[in-house]
Amino acid sequence: MRGEKFFLLSTTRIAVQSQRHVKPVWAPHRRLALSSILAKAASIEAGASAVSTETVESDVLKALSQIIDPDFGTDIVSCGFVKDLHVHEASGEVSFRLELTTPACPIKDMFEQRANEVVEALPWVKKVNVTMSAQPAKPIFAGQLPPGLQTISNIVAVSSCKGGVGKSTVAVNLAYTLAGMGARVGIFDADVYGPSLPTMVSPANRLLEMNAERRTIIPTEYLGVKLVSFGFAGQGRAIMRGPMVSGVINQLLTTTEWGELDYLVIDMPPGTGDIQLTLCQVVPLTAAVIVTTPQKLAFIDVAKGVRMFSKLKVPCVAVVENMCHFDADGKRYYPFGRGSEDPHVNIQMGVVQQFGIPHLFDLPIRPTLSASGDSGMPEVVADPLGEVANTFQDLGVCVVQQCAKIRQQVSTAVTYDKSLKAIRVKVPDSDEEFLLHPATVRRNDRSAQSVDEWTGEQKLQFMDVPEDIEPEDIRPMGNYAVSITWPDGFSQIAPYDQLQMIERLVDVPQPTPA
């Protein structure tokens, strides 16, 4: 037994000793394999984390896509409103920013509430942080604008074709309504012969100041709204001829340091003459509001104004019918009549049927409305909860929504589809969409570089334009055209009317999805 035990013990010792002296030739390979396995595991874990992050972000965007913008008819994700999305899955915290087209968006509170609701409904979300913001103030037009107009998003003209209908009252109260909705607003009084703005507002500084270094005008302010009028120039009312007036208006408007504005409201002078045409051509107007009274004679003037803006490709978004009724002895009276079935007598029916402007607003004959204009305090500021303020609130919402629609339509009217190698055209206020060959568009340029202005001879020949030419950039030019930049550096101005007349592409094969 002892021998057996000794033998076993000795064998064990020998085995242990032999293991201590044998070189562990397999150890480095094992460490290499282990490190490789760990690296692969880390890679898989990182990949899984990335996939997980992408998945949860996709879940958030999918939830937010349930919110539809009623003006664009598209979800807020497709509209590009969702910015700076951050997801911390471990803590269940989600944060993002909704960048709307304007700070005066009438449904921004609804967007914020719905965004919180749909994201909080996700099972893993414990906290949601939503920040509301608006796009920087800038025009959508590609033209070379004066420096003072380069940071203004929307320019709205308030016009009438005859004096004394309350145009200035509507312009001032509309401006302060937009300011009350959260927008940055300015007012330009373009009536040099009879400026109304100095009477209707009461700024502390009633004189415009000059920046000597930059040779620019610094506007005065009242209740947060920037103001420029010839009446603040210390000159009173102008006595001068038309061309001089046009020059004064141009200088006042384009050399003013407006800063960043969401809306610049222009109180247009009455009529449809040289001054009005100059303003419409110098300034990239986004939209127009027509002011009138409920009379047959007034409808004739409305028609003139709408036609003028139509020729200049400025959409009329609303008509304000001023002094349409008054209340006395518990009854409502309509001094200019009401309810005629003849569209030539009933201004509302005439506007809708002949010009397709469905946004009509009635203002009453109200002593306080008139008195506020004389006191220097706009009615919407003096009585923000009154009937008049409610009407202007509806008008402000209409202007905000229509300007946003116009900007969206203009910015996407003409685009280049690289997959089809075709220019896609959808003219604003039209349901028609069609495709054009880029070379055909380039060959149809009618500028002096392509066509001799005196003889009409075609200088740009067919073979001068490669068949496979592609545009480098397409940008809007007002509400009437686009600027197309080609590889040779040429910038072509292509009006919508011209694009609609060019030969179109038909039977274009759709690209096969990858």
C-alpha positions in Angstrom: 0.0 0.0 0.0 2.7 2.4 0.9 4.5 1.6 -2.3 1.4 2.3 -4.3 0.7 5.6 -2.5 4.3 6.6 -3.0 4.1 5.7 -6.6 1.0 7.7 -7.1 2.4 10.7 -5.2 5.6 10.5 -7.1 3.7 10.4 -10.4 1.7 13.4 -9.4 4.8 15.3 -8.5 6.5 14.4 -11.6 3.5 15.5 -13.6 3.4 18.8 -11.8 7.1 19.4 -12.2 7.0 18.5 -15.8 4.1 21.0 -16.4 6.2 23.7 -14.7 9.1 23.2 -17.0 7.2 22.8 -20.3 7.1 26.0 -22.4 3.6 27.3 -22.8 3.8 27.5 -26.5 0.0 27.7 -26.8 -0.6 30.7 -24.5 0.1 33.6 -27.0 -2.2 32.0 -29.6 -4.9 31.7 -26.9 -4.5 35.3 -25.9 -4.7 36.4 -29.5 -7.8 34.4 -30.1 -9.3 35.8 -26.9 -8.6 39.4 -27.8 -10.1 38.8 -31.3 -13.2 37.4 -29.7 -13.4 40.4 -27.3 -12.9 42.8 -30.2 -15.7 41.1 -32.2 -18.0 41.2 -29.2 -17.3 44.9 -28.7 -17.9 45.5 -32.4 -21.2 43.5 -32.2 -22.2 45.4 -29.1 -21.3 48.8 -30.8 -23.2 47.7 -33.9 -26.2 46.6 -31.8 -26.0 49.9 -29.9 -26.0 51.8 -33.2 -28.8 49.8 -34.6 -30.7 50.3 -31.3 -30.2 54.0 -31.5 -31.3 54.2 -35.1 -34.3 52.1 -34.2 -35.5 54.3 -31.3 -34.9 57.4 -33.4 -36.9 55.9 -36.1 -39.6 55.1 -33.6 -39.7 58.8 -32.5 -39.8 60.1 -36.1 -42.5 57.6 -37.0 -44.6 58.8 -34.0 -44.0 62.5 -34.9 -45.1 61.8 -38.5 -48.6 61.3 -37.2 -48.8 65.1 -36.8 -50.0 66.7 -40.1 -49.5 70.4 -40.9 -53.0 71.5 -42.0 -51.6 74.2 -44.3 -49.1 72.0 -46.2 -51.2 68.7 -45.9 -47.9 66.9 -45.0 -46.6 65.5 -41.8 -44.1 67.6 -39.8 -41.2 65.2 -40.4 -41.6 65.4 -44.2 -41.8 69.2 -43.8 -38.4 69.2 -42.1 -39.7 70.7 -38.9 -38.0 68.2 -36.6 -34.4 69.3 -35.7 -31.7 68.3 -33.2 -33.2 64.9 -32.2 -31.4 63.3 -29.3 -32.4 60.0 -27.7 -31.1 58.5 -24.4 -32.5 55.1 -24.4 -31.2 54.1 -21.0 -32.9 56.9 -19.2 -35.9 57.0 -21.6 -35.3 60.7 -22.4 -36.1 62.2 -25.8 -35.4 65.8 -26.8 -35.9 67.6 -30.1 -36.7 71.0 -31.6 -39.6 71.9 -33.9 -38.5 74.6 -36.3 -41.7 76.2 -37.8 -41.8 78.4 -40.8 -42.8 81.5 -38.7 -42.9 82.4 -35.0 -46.5 83.6 -35.6 -47.7 80.1 -36.5 -51.3 80.0 -35.1 -51.1 76.3 -34.3 -47.7 76.2 -32.7 -49.2 75.3 -29.3 -51.1 72.4 -30.9 -47.9 71.2 -32.5 -46.0 71.3 -29.1 -48.9 69.5 -27.3 -49.3 66.8 -30.0 -45.5 66.2 -30.2 -45.4 65.6 -26.4 -48.4 63.2 -26.6 -47.3 61.0 -29.5 -43.7 60.6 -28.2 -44.7 60.0 -24.6 -47.0 57.2 -26.0 -43.9 55.1 -26.9 -43.5 52.4 -24.2 -39.8 53.1 -23.4 -40.1 56.9 -23.2 -40.1 58.4 -19.7 -39.4 62.1 -20.4 -39.9 64.4 -23.5 -38.3 67.8 -24.0 -39.7 69.8 -26.9 -38.3 73.2 -27.9 -40.2 75.4 -30.3 -38.4 77.7 -32.7 -38.8 79.3 -36.1 -36.7 79.4 -39.3 -34.3 82.4 -39.6 -35.8 85.4 -41.3 -34.8 85.4 -45.0 -36.4 85.8 -48.4 -36.9 82.8 -50.6 -36.0 84.8 -53.7 -32.7 84.4 -55.5 -32.5 88.0 -56.8 -29.9 90.5 -55.7 -31.8 92.3 -53.0 -30.7 95.5 -51.3 -29.0 94.8 -48.0 -31.9 96.1 -45.9 -34.3 93.6 -47.5 -32.1 90.5 -47.3 -33.3 89.4 -43.8 -37.1 89.8 -44.3 -39.1 86.6 -44.8 -42.4 88.0 -46.0 -43.4 91.4 -47.5 -47.2 91.9 -47.5 -48.8 94.8 -49.4 -52.0 96.3 -48.0 -53.6 98.1 -51.0 -56.8 99.8 -52.1 -57.5 101.5 -55.4 -59.1 104.6 -53.9 -58.5 106.6 -50.8 -60.6 106.9 -47.7 -61.6 103.2 -47.4 -59.5 102.5 -44.3 -56.4 101.0 -45.9 -54.0 102.5 -43.4 -56.2 101.4 -40.5 -56.1 97.8 -41.7 -52.3 97.9 -42.4 -51.4 99.2 -38.9 -53.8 96.9 -37.0 -52.7 93.9 -39.1 -49.1 94.6 -38.3 -49.7 94.8 -34.6 -51.8 91.7 -34.7 -48.9 89.8 -36.3 -46.6 91.2 -33.6 -49.0 90.0 -31.0 -48.8 86.5 -32.5 -45.1 86.5 -31.8 -43.7 87.7 -35.1 -41.0 90.4 -35.8 -42.8 93.0 -37.7 -42.2 96.3 -39.5 -44.5 98.9 -41.2 -43.5 100.9 -44.2 -45.8 103.8 -45.1 -45.4 104.2 -48.8 -47.9 107.2 -49.1 -45.5 110.1 -49.5 -48.3 112.6 -50.5 -50.4 111.9 -47.4 -48.5 109.7 -44.8 -50.9 108.3 -42.1 -48.5 106.4 -39.9 -47.3 109.4 -37.8 -51.0 109.9 -36.7 -51.8 106.3 -36.1 -48.9 105.4 -33.8 -47.0 107.3 -31.0 -43.3 106.4 -31.0 -41.1 108.2 -28.5 -38.7 109.2 -31.3 -40.7 110.7 -34.1 -37.8 111.4 -36.4 -35.8 108.8 -38.5 -32.1 108.7 -37.8 -29.3 108.2 -40.3 -26.2 105.9 -40.0 -23.6 108.2 -41.4 -21.0 105.4 -41.9 -23.3 103.0 -43.8 -25.5 105.7 -45.2 -28.6 103.9 -44.1 -31.8 104.8 -42.3 -32.5 103.6 -38.7 -36.3 103.0 -38.3 -38.2 104.3 -35.3 -40.2 101.9 -33.1 -43.5 101.7 -31.3 -44.5 98.8 -29.1 -41.9 96.6 -30.7 -42.8 97.2 -34.3 -40.3 99.0 -36.6 -41.7 102.1 -38.4 -40.7 104.0 -41.5 -42.7 106.9 -43.0 -42.0 110.0 -45.0 -43.9 111.7 -42.2 -41.0 110.8 -39.8 -38.4 112.4 -42.1 -39.3 115.8 -40.8 -40.6 116.9 -44.2 -44.4 116.6 -43.6 -46.2 115.8 -46.8 -44.4 115.8 -50.1 -45.1 118.2 -53.0 -43.2 116.7 -55.9 -43.7 114.9 -59.2 -44.2 111.2 -59.7 -40.6 110.2 -60.7 -39.2 112.0 -57.6 -41.8 110.3 -55.4 -40.8 106.9 -56.7 -37.1 107.6 -56.0 -37.9 108.7 -52.4 -40.0 105.6 -51.7 -37.3 103.4 -53.2 -34.6 105.1 -51.0 -36.7 104.9 -47.8 -37.6 101.3 -48.3 -34.3 99.8 -49.5 -31.8 101.7 -47.4 -33.5 101.2 -44.1 -31.8 98.8 -41.6 -34.9 96.7 -41.0 -32.9 93.9 -39.4 -34.5 90.4 -39.2 -38.3 90.6 -39.8 -40.8 87.9 -40.3 -43.3 90.3 -41.9 -42.9 93.8 -43.4 -46.3 95.3 -44.0 -46.4 98.0 -46.7 -49.2 100.5 -46.5 -49.5 101.2 -50.3 -50.6 104.5 -51.6 -54.1 104.4 -53.2 -54.4 103.7 -56.9 -52.6 101.5 -59.6 -50.2 104.0 -61.1 -46.5 104.4 -61.4 -45.7 104.4 -57.7 -47.6 101.1 -57.1 -45.9 99.5 -60.1 -42.5 100.7 -59.0 -43.0 99.2 -55.5 -44.2 95.9 -56.9 -41.2 95.6 -59.2 -38.5 96.8 -56.7 -39.7 94.7 -53.7 -40.3 90.9 -53.9 -43.9 91.0 -52.5 -45.0 87.7 -51.0 -48.8 88.5 -51.0 -51.3 91.4 -51.0 -54.4 92.2 -49.0 -57.1 94.4 -50.7 -59.1 96.8 -48.6 -62.5 98.2 -49.9 -66.0 99.2 -48.9 -69.2 97.3 -49.6 -70.3 99.4 -52.7 -70.7 98.5 -56.3 -68.3 101.3 -57.2 -65.8 99.9 -54.8 -65.9 96.5 -56.5 -64.7 98.1 -59.7 -61.6 99.4 -57.8 -61.1 95.9 -56.2 -61.1 94.4 -59.6 -58.4 96.9 -60.8 -56.2 96.1 -57.8 -56.5 92.4 -58.1 -55.7 92.5 -61.8 -52.7 94.7 -61.2 -51.3 92.3 -58.7 -52.2 89.3 -60.9 -50.1 90.7 -63.8 -47.2 91.3 -61.4 -47.6 87.7 -60.1 -48.4 88.8 -56.6 -51.1 86.6 -55.1 -54.0 88.4 -53.3 -54.7 86.4 -50.2 -57.6 88.3 -48.6 -60.1 91.1 -49.1 -61.1 93.3 -46.2 -64.6 94.9 -46.5 -64.5 98.0 -44.2 -67.4 100.0 -42.8 -69.9 97.3 -43.8 -72.3 97.6 -40.8 -73.0 99.3 -37.5 -75.1 98.5 -34.4 -77.7 100.9 -32.9 -80.8 100.4 -30.8 -80.1 96.7 -30.5 -80.1 96.2 -34.3 -77.5 95.8 -37.0 -77.7 98.2 -39.9 -76.0 97.8 -43.3 -75.8 101.3 -44.8 -74.4 100.0 -48.2 -76.8 97.1 -48.5 -76.5 93.4 -48.0 -77.4 90.1 -49.4 -77.8 90.8 -53.1 -77.5 87.7 -55.3 -75.9 89.8 -58.1 -72.2 89.2 -57.9 -71.6 92.7 -59.5 -73.4 94.2 -56.5 -72.5 91.8 -53.7 -68.8 92.4 -53.4 -68.2 89.2 -51.5 -69.8 87.0 -54.1 -68.0 89.0 -56.9 -64.6 88.5 -55.3 -65.1 84.8 -54.8 -66.6 84.1 -58.2 -64.4 86.3 -60.4 -61.1 86.1 -58.6 -61.2 83.0 -56.5 -60.3 84.8 -53.2 -62.2 83.0 -50.5 -60.8 84.9 -47.6 -63.1 87.8 -46.9 -63.3 89.8 -43.7 -65.9 92.3 -42.5 -65.1 95.3 -40.3 -67.9 97.4 -38.7 -68.3 101.1 -38.5 -67.1 101.6 -34.9 -66.3 104.9 -33.2 -63.5 103.4 -31.2 -61.8 102.1 -34.4 -61.8 105.6 -35.9 -60.7 107.2 -32.6 -57.8 104.8 -32.1 -56.4 105.8 -35.4 -56.4 109.4 -34.3 -55.1 108.8 -30.8 -51.9 107.0 -31.9 -52.9 103.7 -30.3 -54.0 100.9 -32.7 -57.4 99.3 -31.8 -56.0 95.8 -31.5 -53.6 97.1 -28.8 -56.2 99.3 -27.0 -58.9 96.6 -27.0 -57.2 93.2 -27.7 -60.3 91.2 -26.7 -62.9 93.2 -28.7 -64.8 92.3 -31.8 -62.5 94.3 -34.1 -59.4 92.6 -32.6 -61.0 89.2 -33.2 -61.5 90.0 -36.8 -57.9 91.2 -37.2 -56.8 88.0 -35.4 -58.6 86.0 -38.1 -57.0 88.1 -40.8 -53.6 87.7 -39.2 -54.0 83.9 -39.1 -55.0 84.0 -42.8 -52.0 86.0 -43.8 -49.6 83.8 -41.8 -51.0 80.6 -43.3 -51.2 81.9 -46.9 -47.7 83.3 -46.8 -46.4 79.9 -45.6 -48.2 78.1 -48.4 -46.9 80.5 -51.0 -43.3 80.1 -49.8 -43.6 76.4 -49.8 -45.2 76.3 -53.3 -42.6 78.7 -54.7 -39.6 76.9 -53.2 -40.7 73.6 -54.7 -42.2 74.8 -58.0 -39.2 73.9 -60.1 -36.7 71.2 -59.1 -34.2 68.9 -60.7 -34.9 65.1 -60.5 -31.4 63.5 -60.8 -32.9 60.0 -61.0 -34.9 61.0 -64.1 -32.4 63.6 -65.4 -35.4 65.9 -65.9 -36.6 69.2 -64.5 -39.8 68.8 -62.6 -42.3 71.7 -62.8 -45.4 72.4 -60.7 -46.5 76.0 -61.1 -48.0 77.6 -57.9 -51.8 77.6 -57.8 -51.9 74.8 -60.3 -52.4 71.1 -59.9 -50.6 70.3 -63.1 -47.1 68.7 -62.8 -44.8 68.0 -65.8 -41.2 67.2 -66.8 -38.8 69.1 -69.0 -35.5 68.1 -70.6 -32.7 70.3 -69.2 -31.2 70.8 -72.7 -34.6 71.9 -74.0 -34.9 74.5 -71.2 -31.4 75.8 -71.8 -32.1 76.2 -75.6 -35.3 78.1 -74.9 -33.5 80.9 -73.1 -34.7 84.3 -74.4 -32.1 86.6 -72.8 -29.8 88.9 -74.7 -27.0 86.3 -74.5 -29.1 83.8 -76.4 -31.2 86.0 -78.7 -30.3 89.3 -80.5 -32.5 92.0 -79.0 -32.6 94.1 -82.2 -33.0 91.5 -84.9 -34.5 88.6 -82.9 -31.8 86.3 -84.4 -31.0 83.2 -82.4 -27.5 83.5 -81.2 -27.5 80.3 -79.1 -27.4 77.4 -81.6 -28.9 73.9 -81.0 -25.5 72.2 -81.0 -24.1 74.7 -78.5 -26.0 72.9 -75.7 -24.9 69.4 -74.9 -27.7 66.9 -74.8 -26.7 65.6 -71.4 -26.4 69.1 -69.7 -27.7 69.2 -66.1 -28.5 72.3 -64.0 -26.2 73.1 -61.1 -28.7 75.1 -59.1 -32.4 76.2 -59.3 -33.7 79.0 -57.1 -37.0 81.0 -57.0 -37.1 84.5 -58.5 -40.2 86.1 -57.0 -43.5 84.5 -57.6 -43.1 84.4 -61.4 -39.8 82.7 -62.4 -36.8 80.7 -61.3 -33.1 81.3 -61.8 -31.3 78.2 -63.3 -27.5 78.1 -63.0 -25.8 75.9 -65.7 -22.3 74.4 -65.7 -20.9 77.1 -68.0 -21.7 79.7 -65.3 -24.7 81.1 -67.2 -27.7 82.1 -65.0 -31.0 81.7 -66.9 -34.2 83.4 -65.8 -37.0 81.1 -66.7 -40.6 82.5 -66.1 -43.3 80.0 -65.2 -45.3 81.1 -68.3 -42.4 80.2 -70.5 -41.8 76.8 -68.9 -45.4 75.9 -69.5 -45.0 76.5 -73.2 -41.9 74.4 -73.6 -42.1 70.9 -75.2 -42.6 68.4 -72.4 -41.2 65.0 -71.7 -43.7 62.1 -72.0 -43.4 58.4 -71.1 -40.5 59.0 -68.9 -39.4 55.6 -67.4 -39.5 55.7 -63.6 -36.2 54.8 -61.8 -36.0 51.2 -60.5 -35.8 51.3 -56.7 -32.6 49.9 -55.3 
